[in-house]
Amino acid sequence: MRKHVKPFFILFLIAGLLGCSQNQNNDSKKLPRPNILLIVVDDLGYSDLGCYGSEIRTPNLDKLANQGVKFTDFYVSSLCAPTRAMLLTGVDNHQNGLGTMPPGHTENQYLKPGYEGSLNNQVITIPEVLRDNGYHTYMTGKWHLGHHEESYPANRGFEKSFGLLGGGSGHFTNSFALGPGEEPVTFYVKDQDIVEKLPDEFYSSKDFTDKMINYIVKQEDESPFFGYLAYTAPHDPLHVPDEYLDNYKGVYDTGYEQIKRDRLVRTKKLGIVNESVPYNPGTGKFPMWGDLDDDQKKLQARIMEIYASMVENLDYNIGRLIDSLKEAGKYENTIIVFLSDNGANPKEAGSYPGNSKEYLAENFNNSFSNLGKGNSFISQGGAWAEVSNTPFTYFKTTTGEGGIHAPLIIAGPGIEKRKYYTNTGMHVCDIFPTILDFVEVSRPAKYKEIELAPFYGKSAKKLLDGKAELVRNTSVNPLFFEMMECKAVIKGKWKAMMLQPPYANEPIWQLYDLSKDPLEKHDLSLQEPEKLEELIKDWDEYANDVGYIKGEGEMLINKIGPEEFYKYESLIK
């Protein structure tokens, strides 16, 4: 006898069919893939933004942070080009071509695999992946990832580009090199062509922003875009438009220590650092404010006034870009990632190759009334760099926390809004796989028939959409760093670090418990020798895996000169 189908079962089937139909309808209305705007600034210190505790006015970035999230423990390289290479490839710098940053190569490193001085053919860039998956790709600003034609931004995935090929330059129309040693790589390219002359009213932050706005707004279709805006500000030389010169007059007259104390108070109120973190007296490598005479204080205060104005101008231009996205109806579907490429810069103008006192005196007007203008050359210097990196110790060029700890802000569709993330194990290599996850694209195993180096990065998407609390557990997957023989490994709460002179009397491993000593003041290598050995072993295994080559002897550029050094034949074929 045939069984009757029960009414509730019929209702269940109908509901299921309706549900399937509804899901299919929802899928058909799925939001378009997000635009991606990746903004990198140059040598900005950890606490140089208002939302990280600064007295500098950065309302646009503060607002962006409030709409998304800021990271308190985000790690980068200690120098700019390696960070940018890892950012764009997701691959460790010893495998992507920036094992050291030109012109830091010693003779035994020169042109070796992983040390080509430009992005090599073992990696694929974010724009190369996204361009091949229907994205428009735009780049403006500092490139610093190769100066031969095959290394131009246009030949590494960017549909439209305007970039400075070297590591820095004057910010106005004259765009002078940082020193004679950088002359061969200090030039701009637009797409495939060298730019012979910059506009008369050129200023880096303004013009890089203008060009990015132009690329985005004039896009002729509705395809998503990837924009890489790589500012050279606030990298020295410290230059600002005339109308910004006196924006911080008198603010820094109280000196290094007081500004540092004030920042520490604000970082604690914001929850950026723990209430238990003490005031950091610094490395002791630079004068205290009380050691300076009146003229020196006046000069130092003026230098920081100009630096602060440069950061404020940077924020203003980022605000213009955000406003343009809103006017174009693209803002709501744009994920914005903002970061600094390393800690604040302790260098003085005379530290760049070839910048003797005589050279600087002959080529620049550093009279007090001319500071910050286009024919001056001043740098933030070590004492103010320590302030910028509050609360951490050390700065750019070192693997101290102040050198490799950087601000990171992410906001946009799919990003859970919260004040901050801390202790997530986030590394600059993680940005690439995170972007791919958000746009639902995979990186190929091979590119142009060449097998790619493995990702060092891990996706942070689950963290950003509130489904995880870690990117990586560093107790299991440590973070590793090396640049010009400064080394570090972070494993859980432990950090082993090796610095080079003059920041260490000799290059030996030290050990710190970052959970109790984030300022790296108490070396525990003698108290915890087994833990130190464990971390050193981890670092040695990492170095072997990524092809680290220990630098031996002096920099090759000192032996053969910049013209010959930069003639090297790229290994990218």
C-alpha positions as CSV (number, residue, x, y, z in Angstrom):
1,M,0.0,0.0,0.0
2,R,1.4,3.4,-1.0
3,K,2.4,5.6,2.0
4,H,1.1,9.1,2.3
5,V,3.6,11.9,2.3
6,K,3.1,13.8,5.5
7,P,2.1,17.5,5.2
8,F,4.9,18.8,7.3
9,F,7.4,17.1,5.0
10,I,5.9,18.8,2.0
11,L,6.2,22.1,3.8
12,F,9.8,21.3,4.5
13,L,10.6,20.6,0.9
14,I,8.9,23.8,-0.2
15,A,10.8,25.8,2.3
16,G,14.1,24.3,1.2
17,L,13.4,25.1,-2.4
18,L,12.5,28.6,-1.5
19,G,15.7,28.9,0.5
20,C,17.8,27.6,-2.4
21,S,16.1,30.1,-4.7
22,Q,16.7,32.9,-2.2
23,N,20.4,31.9,-1.9
24,Q,20.8,31.9,-5.6
25,N,19.2,35.3,-5.8
26,N,21.5,36.6,-3.1
27,D,24.5,35.2,-4.9
28,S,23.4,37.0,-8.1
29,K,23.4,40.3,-6.1
30,K,26.8,39.6,-4.5
31,L,28.7,42.8,-4.0
32,P,31.4,43.6,-6.5
33,R,35.0,42.8,-5.6
34,P,36.5,45.6,-3.5
35,N,38.9,48.2,-4.7
36,I,42.2,48.1,-2.8
37,L,44.1,51.2,-1.9
38,L,47.6,50.5,-0.4
39,I,49.3,53.6,1.1
40,V,52.9,53.4,2.3
41,V,54.7,56.3,4.0
42,D,58.5,56.6,4.4
43,D,60.2,56.6,7.8
44,L,57.2,57.6,9.9
45,G,57.7,56.8,13.5
46,Y,55.4,54.5,15.6
47,S,53.8,57.4,17.5
48,D,53.8,60.1,14.8
49,L,50.0,59.9,14.1
50,G,47.4,61.4,16.4
51,C,45.7,58.0,16.7
52,Y,48.9,56.5,17.9
53,G,49.5,59.3,20.5
54,S,51.2,62.2,18.6
55,E,50.8,65.9,19.0
56,I,50.9,66.1,15.2
57,R,47.5,66.8,13.6
58,T,46.5,63.9,11.4
59,P,42.6,64.1,11.4
60,N,42.1,62.1,8.2
61,L,44.2,59.1,9.3
62,D,42.7,59.3,12.8
63,K,39.2,59.1,11.2
64,L,40.2,56.2,9.0
65,A,41.5,54.3,12.1
66,N,38.2,54.9,13.9
67,Q,36.3,53.5,11.0
68,G,38.4,50.4,10.9
69,V,41.2,49.1,13.0
70,K,44.8,50.0,13.9
71,F,47.5,47.4,14.9
72,T,49.8,47.9,17.9
73,D,52.1,45.0,17.0
74,F,52.8,45.1,13.3
75,Y,56.3,44.2,12.0
76,V,58.3,45.4,9.0
77,S,61.9,45.4,7.9
78,S,64.3,47.9,9.4
79,L,64.9,49.5,5.9
80,C,62.5,50.7,3.3
81,A,63.1,48.7,0.1
82,P,63.1,45.3,1.8
83,T,59.8,46.2,3.5
84,R,58.3,47.4,0.2
85,A,59.5,44.2,-1.6
86,M,57.9,42.0,1.1
87,L,54.7,44.1,1.0
88,L,54.3,43.6,-2.8
89,T,55.3,40.0,-3.0
90,G,54.5,38.3,0.4
91,V,57.9,36.7,0.1
92,D,60.8,37.0,2.5
93,N,63.3,39.7,1.4
94,H,66.2,37.2,1.1
95,Q,64.2,35.4,-1.6
96,N,62.6,38.3,-3.4
97,G,65.8,40.1,-4.4
98,L,66.2,42.5,-1.5
99,G,68.4,40.4,0.7
100,T,70.2,43.6,1.4
101,M,69.3,47.1,0.2
102,P,71.4,48.8,-2.5
103,P,74.0,50.0,-2.1
104,G,74.6,47.9,1.0
105,H,76.0,44.9,-0.9
106,T,79.4,43.5,0.1
107,E,81.4,41.9,-2.7
108,N,80.3,38.4,-1.8
109,Q,76.6,39.3,-1.8
110,Y,76.6,41.3,-5.1
111,L,74.3,39.8,-7.7
112,K,73.8,36.6,-5.8
113,P,70.3,34.9,-5.9
114,G,68.1,36.8,-3.5
115,Y,70.5,39.8,-3.5
116,E,69.8,41.1,-7.0
117,G,68.9,44.6,-5.6
118,S,65.6,44.5,-7.4
119,L,62.5,42.3,-7.5
120,N,63.7,39.0,-9.0
121,N,61.9,36.5,-11.2
122,Q,61.1,34.2,-8.3
123,V,58.2,36.4,-7.2
124,I,54.9,37.8,-8.5
125,T,53.6,41.1,-7.3
126,I,50.1,42.0,-6.1
127,P,49.4,44.1,-9.2
128,E,50.6,41.3,-11.5
129,V,48.1,38.9,-9.8
130,L,45.2,41.4,-9.7
131,R,45.8,42.7,-13.2
132,D,45.5,39.1,-14.5
133,N,42.2,38.9,-12.6
134,G,40.4,41.9,-14.0
135,Y,41.7,44.7,-11.8
136,H,43.1,48.0,-13.0
137,T,46.4,48.6,-11.3
138,Y,47.9,52.1,-10.6
139,M,51.1,53.2,-8.8
140,T,52.4,56.6,-7.8
141,G,55.4,57.5,-5.6
142,K,58.5,55.8,-4.5
143,W,59.4,52.5,-6.2
144,H,62.9,51.6,-5.0
145,L,62.6,48.0,-6.2
146,G,64.8,48.2,-9.3
147,H,66.0,50.9,-11.7
148,H,66.5,48.8,-14.9
149,E,63.8,49.0,-17.5
150,E,62.6,45.4,-16.8
151,S,62.1,46.5,-13.2
152,Y,60.0,49.6,-13.8
153,P,56.6,49.5,-12.1
154,A,55.0,49.3,-15.6
155,N,56.8,46.0,-16.1
156,R,55.9,44.6,-12.7
157,G,52.1,44.7,-13.1
158,F,51.1,48.4,-13.1
159,E,48.8,49.6,-15.9
160,K,49.6,53.2,-15.1
161,S,52.5,54.5,-13.0
162,F,54.5,57.5,-12.0
163,G,57.4,56.6,-9.8
164,L,60.7,57.7,-8.2
165,L,63.1,54.8,-8.9
166,G,65.6,55.6,-6.1
167,G,65.3,55.6,-2.3
168,G,64.6,59.3,-1.9
169,S,65.2,62.8,-3.3
170,G,64.4,66.4,-2.8
171,H,60.6,66.8,-2.6
172,F,60.3,69.8,-4.9
173,T,60.9,70.3,-8.6
174,N,64.7,70.1,-8.3
175,S,64.4,66.6,-6.8
176,F,68.1,66.2,-6.0
177,A,69.6,62.9,-5.0
178,L,70.2,62.1,-1.3
179,G,73.9,62.1,-2.1
180,P,76.4,61.5,-5.0
181,G,76.2,57.8,-4.3
182,E,72.5,57.8,-5.3
183,E,72.7,59.9,-8.4
184,P,72.5,56.9,-10.9
185,V,69.1,55.8,-9.5
186,T,67.5,59.1,-8.7
187,F,65.1,59.7,-11.5
188,Y,61.3,59.4,-12.2
189,V,59.5,57.2,-14.8
190,K,56.0,57.6,-16.1
191,D,54.9,54.2,-17.4
192,Q,57.8,53.1,-19.7
193,D,59.4,56.5,-20.1
194,I,62.0,58.5,-18.1
195,V,60.7,61.9,-16.9
196,E,63.1,64.5,-18.1
197,K,61.6,67.4,-16.1
198,L,59.1,67.7,-13.2
199,P,56.4,70.4,-13.2
200,D,57.4,73.8,-11.8
201,E,55.1,73.6,-8.8
202,F,55.9,69.9,-8.0
203,Y,55.8,68.7,-4.4
204,S,56.0,65.0,-3.9
205,S,53.0,64.4,-1.6
206,K,50.7,66.7,-3.6
207,D,51.7,65.3,-7.0
208,F,51.7,61.7,-6.1
209,T,48.2,62.2,-4.7
210,D,47.0,64.2,-7.8
211,K,48.2,61.4,-10.1
212,M,46.5,58.7,-8.1
213,I,43.3,60.6,-8.0
214,N,43.5,61.2,-11.8
215,Y,44.0,57.5,-12.5
216,I,41.1,56.4,-10.4
217,V,38.6,59.2,-11.3
218,K,39.3,58.9,-15.1
219,Q,38.9,55.1,-15.1
220,E,36.5,54.4,-18.0
221,D,34.8,51.3,-16.7
222,E,33.5,49.8,-13.5
223,S,36.2,47.2,-13.0
224,P,37.8,47.3,-9.5
225,F,41.2,49.0,-9.0
226,F,44.3,48.3,-7.0
227,G,46.1,51.6,-6.2
228,Y,49.6,51.6,-4.6
229,L,50.4,55.1,-3.3
230,A,54.0,55.1,-2.0
231,Y,54.9,58.5,-0.5
232,T,58.4,59.6,0.1
233,A,57.3,61.8,3.0
234,P,58.4,62.2,5.7
235,H,61.8,60.8,4.5
236,D,64.5,63.4,4.6
237,P,65.3,65.9,3.3
238,L,62.6,67.6,5.3
239,H,60.7,69.8,2.9
240,V,57.3,71.4,3.2
241,P,55.3,74.0,1.1
242,D,55.7,77.5,2.4
243,E,52.3,77.7,3.9
244,Y,53.2,74.8,6.2
245,L,56.5,76.1,7.4
246,D,55.2,77.6,10.7
247,N,52.3,75.3,11.5
248,Y,54.1,74.0,14.7
249,K,56.0,77.1,15.7
250,G,57.0,76.7,19.4
251,V,55.5,73.3,19.9
252,Y,58.9,71.5,20.3
253,D,60.6,74.1,22.4
254,T,60.2,71.9,25.5
255,G,62.6,69.4,24.0
256,Y,63.0,65.7,23.4
257,E,62.2,64.3,26.9
258,Q,59.0,66.3,27.5
259,I,57.5,65.5,24.1
260,K,58.4,61.9,24.6
261,R,56.7,61.9,28.1
262,D,53.6,63.6,26.7
263,R,53.3,61.0,23.9
264,L,53.7,58.1,26.3
265,V,50.7,59.5,28.3
266,R,48.6,59.7,25.2
267,T,49.5,56.2,23.9
268,K,48.4,54.8,27.3
269,K,45.1,56.7,27.2
270,L,44.5,55.3,23.7
271,G,45.3,51.8,24.8
272,I,48.2,51.6,22.3
273,V,50.6,50.6,25.1
274,N,50.1,49.0,28.5
275,E,49.9,51.3,31.6
276,S,52.9,49.5,33.0
277,V,55.3,50.6,30.2
278,P,57.8,53.0,31.7
279,Y,59.3,56.2,30.2
280,N,62.0,55.3,27.8
281,P,65.2,57.4,28.2
282,G,66.5,56.1,24.9
283,T,69.7,54.6,23.8
284,G,72.0,57.2,25.3
285,K,73.6,57.6,21.9
286,F,72.4,61.2,21.5
287,P,72.5,64.4,23.5
288,M,69.8,65.2,26.1
289,W,67.9,68.4,25.7
290,G,69.7,69.9,28.7
291,D,73.1,69.2,27.0
292,L,72.3,71.6,24.2
293,D,73.1,75.3,24.1
294,D,70.4,77.9,23.2
295,D,71.3,77.9,19.5
296,Q,71.3,74.1,19.3
297,K,67.9,74.0,21.0
298,K,66.5,76.5,18.6
299,L,67.8,74.5,15.6
300,Q,66.5,71.2,16.9
301,A,63.1,72.5,17.7
302,R,62.9,74.0,14.2
303,I,63.8,70.7,12.6
304,M,61.0,68.9,14.4
305,E,58.5,71.7,13.5
306,I,59.3,71.0,9.9
307,Y,59.0,67.3,10.3
308,A,55.6,67.6,12.0
309,S,54.4,69.9,9.2
310,M,55.5,67.3,6.7
311,V,53.4,64.7,8.4
312,E,50.4,67.0,8.6
313,N,50.7,67.8,4.9
314,L,50.9,64.1,4.2
315,D,47.6,63.5,6.1
316,Y,46.0,66.4,4.3
317,N,46.8,64.8,0.9
318,I,45.5,61.4,2.0
319,G,42.3,63.3,3.0
320,R,42.0,64.7,-0.5
321,L,42.3,61.2,-2.0
322,I,39.6,59.9,0.3
323,D,37.3,62.8,-0.6
324,S,37.9,62.0,-4.3
325,L,36.9,58.4,-3.7
326,K,33.7,59.5,-2.0
327,E,32.9,61.9,-4.8
328,A,33.5,59.2,-7.4
329,G,31.2,56.8,-5.4
330,K,34.1,54.3,-4.9
331,Y,34.9,54.9,-1.2
332,E,32.3,52.5,0.3
333,N,33.7,49.6,-1.7
334,T,37.4,50.4,-1.1
335,I,39.7,48.6,1.4
336,I,42.4,51.1,2.5
337,V,45.6,49.8,4.0
338,F,48.0,52.4,5.5
339,L,51.5,51.6,6.9
340,S,55.0,53.0,7.5
341,D,57.8,51.1,5.9
342,N,60.1,51.2,9.0
343,G,60.7,53.2,12.2
344,A,61.8,56.8,12.3
345,N,65.1,57.7,10.6
346,P,68.2,58.5,12.8
347,K,70.4,59.5,9.9
348,E,71.8,63.0,9.4
349,A,72.3,64.5,6.0
350,G,76.0,63.8,6.1
351,S,75.4,60.0,6.5
352,Y,74.6,59.5,2.8
353,P,77.5,58.3,0.6
354,G,79.4,61.3,-0.7
355,N,77.8,63.9,1.5
356,S,80.9,65.5,3.0
357,K,80.6,68.8,4.9
358,E,82.0,70.5,1.9
359,Y,79.6,68.9,-0.5
360,L,76.6,69.9,1.7
361,A,77.9,73.5,2.2
362,E,78.4,74.0,-1.5
363,N,75.0,72.5,-2.6
364,F,72.5,73.5,0.1
365,N,71.4,76.6,2.0
366,N,70.8,75.5,5.6
367,S,70.6,78.9,7.1
368,F,68.0,79.0,9.8
369,S,65.4,81.0,7.8
370,N,65.7,78.6,4.8
371,L,65.2,75.3,6.6
372,G,62.4,73.3,5.0
373,K,62.7,74.9,1.6
374,G,63.6,73.2,-1.6
375,N,67.3,74.0,-1.5
376,S,67.9,72.9,2.1
377,F,68.9,69.5,3.4
378,I,68.1,68.6,6.9
379,S,67.2,65.3,8.6
380,Q,65.2,64.4,11.7
381,G,68.2,62.9,13.4
382,G,68.6,60.3,16.2
383,A,67.2,62.2,19.2
384,W,63.9,63.1,17.5
385,A,63.7,59.7,15.9
386,E,63.7,58.2,19.4
387,V,60.8,60.5,20.2
388,S,58.9,59.5,17.0
389,N,59.3,55.8,18.0
390,T,57.8,56.3,21.5
391,P,57.7,54.1,23.5
392,F,60.2,51.8,21.8
393,T,64.0,51.8,21.7
394,Y,66.1,52.1,18.6
395,F,65.0,53.2,15.0
396,K,65.4,52.6,11.3
397,T,68.5,50.5,10.3
398,T,68.2,48.4,13.5
399,T,66.2,45.3,14.5
400,G,65.3,47.0,17.8
401,E,61.5,47.4,18.3
402,G,61.7,51.0,17.2
403,G,63.2,49.9,13.9
404,I,60.8,47.1,12.9
405,H,57.6,48.1,14.8
406,A,55.3,50.3,12.6
407,P,51.8,51.7,12.5
408,L,49.2,49.9,10.4
409,I,45.6,51.0,9.8
410,I,43.1,48.9,7.8
411,A,39.5,50.0,7.0
412,G,36.8,49.3,4.5
413,P,34.2,46.7,3.6
414,G,34.6,43.4,5.5
415,I,36.8,44.9,8.1
416,E,35.5,44.6,11.7
417,K,35.5,48.0,13.3
418,R,37.4,48.0,16.6
419,K,39.9,50.2,18.4
420,Y,43.0,48.1,17.9
421,Y,44.5,44.7,17.4
422,T,47.5,43.7,19.6
423,N,49.7,40.6,19.8
424,T,48.4,39.2,16.5
425,G,51.7,38.1,15.0
426,M,51.1,40.5,12.0
427,H,54.0,40.9,9.5
428,V,54.3,43.0,6.4
429,C,54.3,39.9,4.2
430,D,50.8,39.1,5.4
431,I,49.3,42.0,3.5
432,F,49.5,40.3,0.1
433,P,47.7,37.0,1.0
434,T,45.2,39.1,3.0
435,I,44.3,41.2,-0.1
436,L,44.0,38.0,-2.2
437,D,41.6,36.5,0.3
438,F,39.4,39.6,0.3
439,V,39.2,39.7,-3.5
440,E,38.9,35.9,-3.7
441,V,41.9,35.4,-6.0
442,S,44.7,32.8,-5.6
443,R,48.4,33.3,-6.3
444,P,49.6,30.9,-9.0
445,A,52.4,28.4,-8.2
446,K,54.2,29.5,-11.3
447,Y,54.5,32.7,-13.2
448,K,56.0,33.0,-16.7
449,E,56.8,29.3,-16.4
450,I,59.0,29.9,-13.3
451,E,58.2,28.3,-10.0
452,L,57.6,31.0,-7.4
453,A,59.3,31.3,-4.0
454,P,57.0,30.4,-1.2
455,F,54.8,32.9,0.7
456,Y,56.2,34.0,4.0
457,G,53.0,35.8,4.7
458,K,49.7,34.5,6.1
459,S,46.3,35.9,5.5
460,A,44.8,38.1,8.2
461,K,41.3,38.0,6.7
462,K,39.8,35.9,9.5
463,L,41.3,38.3,12.0
464,L,39.9,41.3,10.2
465,D,36.4,40.0,9.9
466,G,36.3,39.0,13.5
467,K,36.6,35.3,13.2
468,A,40.1,34.9,14.7
469,E,42.4,36.6,17.2
470,L,45.8,35.8,15.6
471,V,47.4,35.9,12.2
472,R,50.1,33.6,13.4
473,N,51.1,32.2,16.8
474,T,54.7,33.3,17.0
475,S,55.4,30.7,19.7
476,V,55.0,28.1,16.9
477,N,55.7,30.3,13.8
478,P,58.4,32.8,14.9
479,L,59.1,36.1,13.1
480,F,62.6,36.5,11.6
481,F,64.5,39.7,10.6
482,E,67.9,40.5,9.1
483,M,69.2,43.5,7.3
484,M,72.9,44.4,7.0
485,E,73.8,41.9,9.7
486,C,71.3,43.3,12.3
487,K,69.2,40.2,13.2
488,A,66.2,39.3,15.3
489,V,63.8,36.4,16.0
490,I,60.6,36.9,17.9
491,K,59.1,33.7,19.4
492,G,56.2,34.2,21.7
493,K,57.2,36.6,24.4
494,W,60.9,36.1,23.6
495,K,63.1,38.1,21.3
496,A,66.7,37.4,20.4
497,M,68.5,40.3,18.7
498,M,71.9,41.1,17.3
499,L,72.8,44.7,16.6
500,Q,75.8,46.1,14.9
501,P,78.1,49.0,16.1
502,P,77.6,51.8,16.9
503,Y,74.4,50.5,18.6
504,A,76.2,47.6,20.2
505,N,79.8,47.4,21.4
506,E,80.1,44.1,19.5
507,P,77.7,42.1,17.4
508,I,76.5,39.4,19.9
509,W,73.0,37.9,20.5
510,Q,71.0,39.4,23.3
511,L,67.7,38.1,24.7
512,Y,64.6,40.0,25.9
513,D,61.3,39.1,27.4
514,L,59.0,41.5,25.5
515,S,56.0,40.8,27.7
516,K,57.9,42.4,30.6
517,D,60.4,44.5,28.8
518,P,59.1,45.9,25.5
519,L,61.8,48.6,25.7
520,E,64.6,46.0,25.4
521,K,66.5,47.3,28.4
522,H,67.3,44.1,30.3
523,D,69.4,41.5,28.4
524,L,68.5,38.0,29.8
525,S,71.1,36.1,27.7
526,L,73.1,35.1,30.8
527,Q,70.0,34.2,32.9
528,E,68.3,32.2,30.1
529,P,71.1,30.7,28.0
530,E,69.0,27.7,26.9
531,K,66.2,29.9,25.6
532,L,68.7,32.1,23.7
533,E,70.3,29.0,22.2
534,E,66.8,27.8,21.1
535,L,66.1,31.1,19.3
536,I,69.5,31.2,17.7
537,K,68.9,27.7,16.4
538,D,65.6,28.8,15.0
539,W,67.2,31.8,13.3
540,D,70.0,29.7,11.8
541,E,67.4,27.3,10.3
542,Y,65.5,30.3,8.9
543,A,68.7,31.8,7.4
544,N,69.5,28.5,5.7
545,D,66.0,28.2,4.3
546,V,65.9,31.6,2.8
547,G,69.4,31.7,1.4
548,Y,70.9,34.4,3.7
549,I,74.4,35.4,2.8
550,K,76.6,36.9,5.5
551,G,78.1,40.2,4.3
552,E,81.9,40.1,4.4
553,G,84.1,43.2,4.1
554,E,83.2,46.7,3.2
555,M,80.4,47.8,0.9
556,L,81.3,47.2,-2.8
557,I,80.2,50.6,-3.9
558,N,83.1,52.1,-1.9
559,K,85.5,50.1,-4.0
560,I,84.1,50.5,-7.5
561,G,82.0,53.7,-7.2
562,P,78.2,54.3,-7.8
563,E,78.3,54.5,-11.6
564,E,79.9,51.1,-11.9
565,F,77.9,49.6,-9.0
566,Y,74.5,50.5,-10.5
567,K,75.5,49.2,-13.9
568,Y,74.9,45.7,-12.7
569,E,73.1,43.4,-15.1
570,S,69.9,42.4,-13.5
571,L,69.2,38.7,-13.1
572,I,65.6,39.3,-14.1
573,K,65.3,37.8,-17.6
